[in-house]
Structures are given as structure tokens and as C-alpha cells.
Amino acid sequence: MVKARICTIERTGGPEVIEWRDAELDGEPANDEVLIRHTAVGLNYIDTYHRTGVYPLPLPTGLGVEAVGVVEWLGEGVHGFAVGDRVAYFTPSPGTYATHRLIGTQTLVKLPDEVDDRTAAAVLLKGCTAEFIVERCAKVQAGDTVLVHAAAGGVGLLLVQWLKHIGARVIGTTSSEEKAELARGYGCDEIVLYTREEVAPRVRDLTGGHGVRVAIDGVGKATFDASIDSLAPRGLLVSYGNASGMVGPVDFGILARKGSLFTTRPTLFNYYATREEVDAGTARLFDLVRRGVIDVRIDQTYPLEAAAQAHRDLEGRATTGSTVLLP
């Protein structure tokens, strides 16, 4: 029997709905499960969607979809892992805001020695998001011009670095000069301060009136029109998040009127649906981290049980880079 501290919410709402309780994980891991003692937990915007009900879940529920830790117990049928292994995982079933967890091995990966626990917790889900968007969804090529919204955020900084590594020209949006300087330092070629100027007209100015081939938008409702209006003919909008709310109903005729545009609303787990995709995508990510191509910026750490404050800061745009919760 293992005693754990776990986060739970019994109703949706603001950060105040987050509660903590003691739990006993009795019984050994089931087939293809392991028991992990968490050493670092990643904070992601999707956690706020689960908390608020934007992405509805049966209640009560836990929160958190990625974590790093040490394997302490193996279930029957587990192959390729051993007690004592340093591992990381992401999961569509929230519950990583906890000191310990029983979890299946479908997305479990061993950590390279060169990648420490906090870095892994900060980069795994966000980095895999950048990987599938840039390389497999948008299929960005050298010479493409790409618009990245919220370029100084956790995913934004990783997208900027990944795109520059491929050879793309990157136009980023930020809310302040401080964040603009941060994004430039990570490779942004141009910055649009959306608090001072209209995004689409400025993007048109920066591209000689042509527009960008790809717009990568994790903001959602507030930036949808700007993203569409920034695209070149036959351009692609990758709408991967809802930080400002769901986009809502869309008149698909706008795609024709604006230049035979494409749009997609991808999710990580459709691009990491098989063991082969998990292994290939995470290997690509950790290779770029080890080589220094991707610099993982951890600007905030909180005690695990201060998750509510971490949510407030994230939603209040008071954070930059990545945030890690520490058990």
C-alpha cells in the first residue's frame, strides 16, 4: 500500500475548486501498469480547460496530463522498464497532480541521462506538441514564413526554436516589449505587439502583402480572424488551443473567400496514437534538447500543492516559458 497526495476537483470553476486529499494506492499495478513516484509535474494550458469544463470530464476528476518520476513497482506484462528507471509520460486521463500514480505504459518513455527531471516535465508535452505541429501536421519547410501566436509562452518558445532549426522565417505575437525581447532571443525574426497594433495588417506589411504559409494559433477565439487574415492563398491555420475561449461556429465559406485556405484543429493524442509514434516523436524531441537546438526555459516553479496559484498566474498571462510543479 502506497500513501499519496492527490489533487481532485468535484466541480468545475476557477482555481479555487482545486482540492488536495490523502489517498492510499492499494493493490499492485495491473497488467501493463507501473507505479511511479513523481519528481516533477508539468503545467499545461489544457489543465485549465479540464478545470473549467471547456473540455468536460466526469466529476470528480484529477488534473494534470504529464509528469516525470521513478518507477517503483511493475505490473505483470510490463516489458522494457525496470524498477528505478527515470521515466516521463503524458496521458489523456488527467491525474498527474499527485505524488504517486499507477499508469499504463502506452506513452511511458525512459529519460536520457542528459535530460534532468525538471527539464523533462517542462518540455515533454509541449515539445511533442511542437514536433507534431511543425513536422507532421503543417509540414513546414525551409523558407516558409510562419506566424506563431503567444510566441513567448511555453509552447510558443519551443515552436520558435523548432521552426528556426528547420529554416523557417518566424513572425511572433506577444503582449509586451519584455515578452517580445524574450521571443526574439529565441529566434523570432519579427514581432507583432498585438496590444498596440492590428496583427493581420502588420503581418501583411512584413510579408510584402502576401501573407504567411502557416499560422499556428493556441489562443483561439480572440485570434481566429487575425490568423485567417494573415494567411497567404492556400495557407494553413493550425488552431491547437483555446486560451481565449473556443473559436465557436465557423462559416466555412470564409476559407474560400480568403484564398482557398486550409484549417485544422489537431490534438496531440491523435498524432501520438501508437507506440511507434510515441517513440519516434519523443526521440526526436530529446535529441534536439540534448544537442542544444531546443533550450527549455523554466521560468516558474511551484510546490505541487500550490497548483491553484500556478493556474491563476498562467491564466493571468503572468508567466513566460514553462512552469513545473514540484512534489
C-alpha positions in Angstrom: 0.0 0.0 0.0 1.3 3.4 -1.0 0.2 6.7 0.6 -0.2 9.5 -1.9 -1.3 13.1 -2.0 -3.6 13.8 -5.0 -5.4 16.7 -6.5 -9.1 16.4 -7.1 -11.9 18.7 -8.3 -15.6 17.9 -7.6 -17.0 20.8 -9.7 -15.7 23.0 -12.5 -14.7 26.6 -12.0 -11.8 28.8 -11.0 -8.6 27.7 -9.4 -10.4 27.7 -6.0 -12.1 24.3 -7.0 -8.7 22.6 -6.7 -8.5 20.4 -3.6 -6.0 18.1 -2.1 -6.5 14.8 -0.2 -4.6 11.8 1.1 -5.1 8.6 -0.9 -4.0 5.0 -0.5 -3.0 3.2 -3.7 -3.7 -0.3 -2.5 -3.2 -3.2 -4.8 -0.3 -3.9 -7.2 -0.2 -2.4 -10.7 -2.5 -4.1 -13.2 -1.2 -5.7 -16.4 1.0 -3.3 -18.3 0.9 -0.7 -15.5 3.6 0.7 -13.3 3.6 2.7 -10.1 5.5 5.9 -10.4 6.7 8.3 -7.7 6.5 11.7 -9.3 9.5 14.0 -9.1 8.2 16.8 -11.3 4.9 17.6 -12.9 4.3 19.8 -16.0 1.8 22.6 -16.0 -0.1 23.0 -19.3 -2.9 25.2 -20.5 -5.1 22.1 -21.1 -5.1 21.7 -17.3 -7.2 24.9 -17.1 -9.6 23.6 -19.7 -10.2 20.5 -17.7 -10.7 22.6 -14.5 -13.1 25.0 -16.1 -15.1 22.4 -18.1 -14.0 23.7 -21.5 -13.0 20.1 -22.0 -15.7 18.3 -20.0 -14.7 15.3 -17.8 -16.7 13.1 -15.5 -16.5 14.5 -11.9 -14.8 14.2 -9.6 -11.6 14.1 -11.5 -7.9 14.7 -11.1 -5.8 17.3 -13.0 -2.6 17.2 -15.0 -1.6 15.3 -18.1 2.2 14.9 -17.9 4.7 14.0 -15.2 8.2 12.7 -14.6 9.3 10.3 -11.9 10.8 7.0 -10.9 9.3 3.5 -11.4 8.7 1.9 -8.1 6.6 -1.2 -9.0 6.0 -3.1 -12.2 2.8 -4.9 -13.1 2.7 -8.2 -15.0 3.3 -7.9 -18.7 5.5 -4.8 -18.4 8.4 -5.0 -20.8 11.3 -2.6 -21.4 11.1 -0.9 -18.0 12.6 -1.7 -14.6 12.2 -0.5 -11.0 14.4 2.5 -10.6 14.1 3.8 -14.1 13.7 7.5 -14.6 10.6 8.0 -16.8 8.2 10.5 -18.2 4.7 10.3 -19.7 1.7 12.2 -20.9 -1.8 10.9 -20.8 -5.3 11.8 -21.9 -6.5 10.8 -18.5 -5.9 13.7 -16.0 -4.3 12.8 -12.7 -0.6 13.8 -12.7 -1.1 16.4 -9.9 -0.2 13.7 -7.4 2.9 12.4 -5.5 2.4 8.8 -6.9 0.4 7.3 -9.7 -0.5 3.9 -11.3 -0.3 4.4 -15.0 -0.2 2.3 -18.2 2.9 2.2 -20.3 1.4 3.3 -23.6 3.1 6.7 -23.5 5.8 6.0 -20.9 9.3 6.8 -22.1 12.7 6.4 -20.4 14.6 9.6 -19.9 18.1 10.1 -21.4 20.7 10.7 -18.7 21.4 14.1 -20.2 17.8 15.3 -19.6 17.0 16.1 -15.9 13.6 15.7 -14.4 12.5 19.3 -14.3 13.5 19.8 -17.9 11.6 16.7 -19.0 8.5 17.8 -17.1 8.7 21.2 -18.7 9.3 20.0 -22.3 7.6 16.6 -22.9 4.0 17.5 -23.7 4.8 21.0 -25.1 7.8 19.7 -27.1 5.8 16.9 -28.6 3.1 19.4 -29.5 5.7 21.5 -31.3 7.1 18.4 -33.0 3.8 17.1 -34.4 2.6 20.6 -35.4 5.7 21.7 -37.2 6.9 18.4 -38.7 3.8 16.2 -39.3 0.8 18.5 -39.3 1.9 21.7 -41.0 5.0 20.0 -42.7 6.9 23.3 -42.5 9.8 23.6 -45.0 12.9 25.8 -45.0 12.0 29.2 -46.4 8.4 29.1 -45.2 7.1 32.1 -43.3 5.1 31.1 -40.2 3.0 33.1 -37.7 3.2 32.0 -34.1 0.8 33.4 -31.6 1.9 33.8 -27.9 5.5 33.3 -29.1 6.9 33.9 -25.5 4.8 31.2 -23.9 5.8 27.6 -23.1 4.8 26.1 -26.4 5.5 29.3 -28.3 9.2 29.4 -27.4 9.6 25.8 -28.4 7.8 26.4 -31.7 10.0 29.3 -32.5 13.2 27.3 -31.9 11.9 24.3 -33.8 10.9 26.4 -36.8 14.2 28.3 -36.9 16.0 24.9 -36.8 14.1 23.8 -39.9 14.9 27.1 -41.6 11.6 28.9 -41.5 11.1 32.7 -41.1 9.1 33.3 -37.8 6.7 36.1 -37.1 5.6 36.0 -33.4 2.9 37.9 -31.5 3.4 39.0 -27.9 1.6 41.3 -25.5 4.6 43.3 -24.2 8.1 44.5 -25.2 9.6 42.3 -22.4 8.0 39.2 -24.0 8.9 40.4 -27.4 12.6 40.6 -26.4 12.4 37.1 -25.0 10.9 35.7 -28.2 13.5 37.5 -30.3 16.2 35.9 -28.2 14.9 32.5 -29.1 14.8 33.2 -32.8 11.7 35.2 -33.7 12.6 37.2 -36.8 9.7 39.7 -36.4 7.4 40.6 -33.5 3.9 42.0 -33.6 2.8 43.6 -30.4 -0.9 42.8 -30.5 -1.7 45.2 -27.7 -0.5 48.1 -29.9 -1.2 47.1 -33.5 -3.5 45.0 -35.5 -1.9 41.6 -36.2 -3.0 40.8 -39.8 -2.2 44.2 -41.4 1.3 44.1 -39.8 1.8 40.6 -41.0 0.9 41.7 -44.5 3.4 44.5 -44.2 6.1 42.1 -43.1 5.4 39.7 -46.0 5.1 42.3 -48.8 1.4 41.9 -48.8 1.5 38.1 -49.5 0.8 36.6 -46.0 2.2 33.6 -44.2 2.0 30.0 -45.4 1.2 28.7 -41.9 -0.4 30.3 -38.8 0.0 28.4 -35.5 -2.6 29.6 -33.0 -3.1 28.3 -29.5 -5.1 31.4 -28.4 -8.4 30.5 -30.1 -11.4 32.8 -30.2 -9.6 36.1 -29.9 -7.1 35.5 -32.7 -9.0 33.4 -35.2 -9.9 36.3 -37.5 -6.3 37.6 -37.3 -4.9 34.2 -38.2 -7.2 33.8 -41.2 -6.4 37.3 -42.4 -2.7 36.7 -42.1 -2.6 33.7 -44.4 -1.3 33.6 -48.0 -3.6 32.0 -50.6 -3.8 28.2 -49.9 -2.3 28.9 -46.4 -2.9 26.7 -43.4 -4.3 27.6 -40.0 -3.3 25.2 -37.2 -5.6 26.0 -34.3 -4.4 23.9 -31.4 -5.6 25.7 -28.3 -8.3 27.9 -26.7 -6.6 30.2 -24.2 -9.1 32.9 -25.0 -12.1 30.6 -25.4 -13.4 28.2 -28.1 -13.4 29.6 -31.7 -17.1 28.6 -32.0 -19.2 28.2 -35.2 -17.3 29.0 -38.4 -18.6 29.9 -41.8 -16.5 27.6 -44.0 -17.1 29.9 -46.9 -14.6 32.3 -45.4 -11.9 29.8 -46.3 -12.8 30.2 -50.0 -13.3 34.0 -49.8 -9.9 34.5 -48.1 -7.9 32.5 -50.7 -8.8 28.7 -50.7 -7.4 28.3 -47.2 -7.0 25.2 -45.1 -7.6 24.8 -41.4 -7.2 22.0 -38.8 -7.8 21.5 -35.1 -5.3 18.8 -34.2 -4.8 17.2 -30.8 -1.6 15.6 -29.5 -3.0 12.2 -28.9 -4.2 11.7 -32.5 -0.5 12.3 -33.6 0.9 10.1 -30.8 -1.6 7.3 -31.2 0.8 4.3 -31.5 3.9 3.1 -29.6 5.9 3.8 -32.8 4.7 7.4 -32.9 5.4 7.9 -29.3 8.9 6.5 -29.6 9.8 8.4 -32.8 8.4 11.8 -31.6 10.0 11.7 -28.2 13.3 10.5 -29.6 13.3 13.5 -32.0 12.4 15.9 -29.2 15.1 14.6 -26.7 17.7 14.6 -29.5 17.1 18.3 -30.1 17.2 19.0 -26.4 20.5 17.1 -25.9 22.1 18.8 -28.9 21.1 22.3 -27.5 18.9 23.0 -30.5 16.0 23.3 -28.1 16.6 25.4 -25.0 14.0 24.6 -22.4 13.2 27.7 -20.4 11.7 27.1 -16.9 10.7 30.5 -15.6 8.4 29.3 -12.8 8.4 26.5 -10.3 5.7 26.0 -7.6 5.2 23.4 -4.9 2.8 20.8 -6.2 0.1 21.8 -3.8 0.3 25.5 -5.0 -1.2 24.4 -8.3 -4.1 26.8 -7.8 -1.8 29.8 -7.8 0.1 28.4 -10.8 -3.3 28.3 -12.6 -4.0 31.9 -11.7 -0.7 33.0 -12.9 -0.9 31.1 -16.2 -4.4 32.3 -17.0 -3.4 35.9 -16.0 -0.6 35.9 -18.5 1.9 36.4 -15.7 4.1 33.5 -16.9 6.7 33.1 -19.6 8.3 29.9 -20.8 7.4 26.7 -19.0 6.2 26.0 -15.4 6.9 23.0 -13.3 5.2 21.8 -10.1 7.4 20.0 -7.6 6.0 17.3 -5.2 
